[in-house]
Amino acid sequence: MVRIVHGEDMYEAVLFASSGTGAVEAVLSSVVPRDKSVLIINNGAYGKRMQQICDGYGISHIDYNITWGDPVNSKKLENILERHKKEISHIAFIHHETTVGILNDITAISAIARKFGVETIVDAMSSFAGIQINIKRSDIHYLIASTNKCIQAMAGLSFVICKQESLEKSKEIKPRNFYFNLYQNYVFFAQKHEMQFTPPVQIFYALRQAINEYFLETGPGREQRYSEMYEVLEKGLRELGFHYLVEKKYHSKILTAIIEPDSNNYSFTKMHDYLDQRGYTIYPGKGAKQNTFRLANMGAITKDDITGFLSSLKGYLIVNDIKLSPVKQTV
Ligand SMILES: Cc1ncc(COP(=O)(O)O)c(C=O)c1O
């Protein structure tokens, strides 16, 4: 997993038997010194969740809140860092904010962090293995993901790819918890070659197979396949007349937030159930600046799956007499 993000020799993976949020909680609770603050970028539900975790532990955090669906403004980020440079030790943010399908620029944000001498905590839950990340070049200190998204294994494990040097420094911080202490879990594994607590063995088998499949497909191969599936989906949706929340240049190409049709005949629940009966699962929106529904093209999905989905979606629009105005400019 360290190799997937090109972190050999400088990084270590620390695993937890939990869903992804567990690893986010492990990092935030274990690495921010007690007399420092973490700057949290919030442009979606998962950025907000980081703030909630810090509130739960009483960890001091400075928030850069952005309307959900809008990108990070580098100037504003620098201003916040400038204003609080004495207290901030870390910047925490989401790489692919799955709430809206926006990609925050990992390298640009890390470069700003470096300029101010702060470490980076990146939630790459829905981009790890789906989008190429070079953890050394982007100078990320902690990168978090789980086994059930673009790596295409099963839910049940989360992990953090940690810069060894930073991990070693974190041992000076008096633990705020037990099960989720990053350094303790790391040391136990390093010394005993097994997890500190009962591992979900079945998930490890799935993960091993998923890693083999990843290296067979190759990193660039997987990114390209996801991107191609997105292009098929995007073109089909545009032809049907749907509009998108996020500008194409910021788009992750893994999850798309689509603005809900402005029609009295439209109901998300009915559309969901219509598609579900035909074998397709879609997501509701999640509190973005406009009402949306969401489509993911993550996983072992083929062009046939997407064209089949698009024709079912068209069927739903026709049966319910929902008319959409075609998108004029390229979004
Ligand atoms: C970016 C991001 N962070 C965190 C999470 C939370 O992961 P989990 O539900 O596995 O705890 C998700 C889940 O979709 C996510 O997309």
The ligand as a Gaussian input file, in Angstrom:
#p B3LYP/6-31G(d) Opt

LIG

0 1
 C      -13.507000      11.484000       1.677000
 C      -14.114000      10.583000       2.690000
 N      -13.683000      10.635000       3.960000
 C      -14.193000       9.859000       4.912000
 C      -15.188000       8.945000       4.626000
 C      -15.756000       8.112000       5.723000
 O      -15.474000       6.779000       5.554000
 P      -16.278000       5.655000       6.355000
 O      -17.724000       5.804000       6.025000
 O      -15.653000       4.403000       5.783000
 O      -15.994000       5.818000       7.785000
 C      -15.685000       8.849000       3.327000
 C      -16.768000       7.919000       3.008000
 O      -17.355000       7.909000       1.956000
 C      -15.134000       9.681000       2.336000
 O      -15.568000       9.633000       1.069000

